[in-house]
Amino acid sequence: MFSAHEILDIAISIEEEGIDFYTVLSSDSDRPDAASAFRYLAEQERQHAETFSELLARFKEEEQELFNWSDASDYIRSFSRNKVFPKAADVLGNLSAAPVSKAIDFAIDVEKESVIFYYEVLEILNDEDARAAVKKIIEEEKKHIVVLRKLLDK
């Protein structure tokens, strides 16, 4: 079973991997619109990491139980074996020769996975402020998918 610290560390890690992923995509993209969108998404992931870091600091300070572990799903329990965003270097070798649309498709898939993960986290959160923060991040992650889909249409 994960501790609250571990769940928040996973969330921070997801966002940090997203920062790296989108930063590399932005520097490698030959499409200015895609590079700009990837920079925007990297900044969004940076803000999400800060939000989760603040929740972790507050949790440590207040020593409260943020999660209801009896409601934790198998998805959360098995998450330690998987990641949402792979390491940028691991993926970009495969994507470097591919059209930008392949990178965008991949990014859409990992954004969807992050939304699923955060919905699962939301289900076991006890703290209302933490729930509100995660709900906001879920909505922003959904917007990331919209941004990426618009890039595919160009």
Helices and strands as residue ranges (DSSP letters): H 4-28, H 32-62, G 69-71, H 74-78, G 79-81, H 88-95, H 100-124, H 128-152
